[in-house]
Amino acid sequence: MKKITILILSISIITGCKSSPAVLMHQAAFYGNSQAVQGYLDSGVDPNSMTLSGTTSLHSAAYRGNAIVVEILLKNGANPNLVDGRGWIPLHQAVDQGHVGVVDMLIQAGSNVNAVMGGSGYTALDWSDMRQWPNVSDLIRKKGGVKSAQ
């Protein structure tokens, strides 16, 4: 299932976008190429640029658990609360895959720990519990995360 999700996300990145520097940075973030990401940022690419499919480089790096890339993007002004095409913030991407270190980084950077995931009504804590990531759930609770009213 994880391979299918990665394949779908990869196809969305490639087919939903043209090969602009912002898209190339997004791809580099997805694959964990921190040097390329830094290079694109140094050349003036906006760290908050979105692909046509509605995701940022931070969403992709968070999803893949690429902590070094997440750190670079945050230090260069990436907004940890930008909503993607599904209504998810980068925190939701990291929670979805159980990347506790990246979850912590995003929360420390100001990510809204209680942001609702699109139309689902779920919070990061709801999703972490459903995905059975106890370490992620414990961290979210310690950082003030709550379950939705659902």
N, C-alpha and C positions, 0 to 999 in steps of 0.2 A: 504493500500500500504506500509506503514511504517513497519508493522508487517511482511509482506512478504519479504521486503528488509533485515530486521534484521534476519529472518529465513534463507535466502539464505546466508548471510554473516556468520552466525553461522555454517551452514552446510559446507561452504567453509573452515572455520577454522578447523573444526573437521575432515572432510574427506580429505582435501587437505594436511594434515600434520600428522606426527607421534607425539607421546606424549613426546617430548623432553622438557627439561626445558624452552627452548625458546618458544615453542608452548604453554606450560602451562602459561608462563608469558603473552603471547599474549591473551590467553583466560581470564586471570585475568584482563588485561587492558580493554578488551571488556566489562566485567561485573562490572568494577569499583572497583575491590578489590585492593585497594592501598597498604595494608599491604603485600599481596602476591607479588605484583609487586616489592615492595622495597626488599622483601626477595630474589626474584630471582636475582635482580640486585646486592645485597650484596653478593650473592653466585657466582657472576662472569658472569651471562648471559649478553651478548652484547645487549645494548639497541637498537641497529640498526639491530638486527637479523630479517630476513624475513622468513615468512612461505613459503611453496611450492606454495601457491596461490599468493605470491608476495606482502604481506602486512607486515607492522611492527606493534609493539604494539602501537606506537604513532598514526598510522593511525586508529586503532581500538578505542583507547581512544578518539581521536578527533571526530570520527564519532558518538560515543555515548555521547559526551559532558562531559566526565569524567575529569573535570578540575584538580582535585587533582592528578589523575594518569598522566595527561599530564604534570603537573608541575614536578612530580617526574622523569618522563622519560627525560624531558628536562634538569633538574639539573644533571642527570646522563649521559649526552652526547648524547641523541637521536638527530638525525639530522632532523630538520623540513623540509628539502628539498628533502628527499629521495622519489623517484618515485615508486609507486606500480605497480602491473601488469596491471592496466588500464591506467597508465600514470598520476595518481593523486598524489599530495603531501598531507600530513595530513591537510593542510589548506583547500584543496578542500573538504575533508571529513567533516570538521566542518562547512564549508559554506553550503554544501549540506543539512545539518540538521538544519541550522539556529542557531548554538551555538555561539552567539556573544562573550561571555566571552572567549571561547576557541580560536576563531578566533583572538581576541586581543592578547592572550598569545602567539600564534604561530607567529604572525607578530612581536611582541616584541622580540621573540627568533631568529628572522632572516629569517623567512619564506618568500620566494619570492612572494610578493603580486600579481605580474603580471605573474606568471608561467602559462603556457598554460596547460589545462586539456587534456592530451593524444592527440588523433587524432581529437578531437572536434574543436580545435582552440579557445575554450572559456577560458577566464580568470576567476578568482574568482569573479570579479565584474559582468561579464556577467552572471555567474551562479547564483549569489545571486539575481540579478534582475529577472532572469527567474523563480527562486524559490519563488520570492516575499517575500524576507526578507529585508525590508527597513532599519532596524537598522544595519544589517550586511553590507548592501550596503553603508550606510553612513560612517561606520567605515572604510571600505576598501578604499573609496574615500579619507577620511582624512589621511590615511596612504600611499597615493600615487597610489592607484589602478586605473587602466584604463580599458576601454573596448577594446576588440580585434578589429581588422580592419574588421571583418566579418560583 
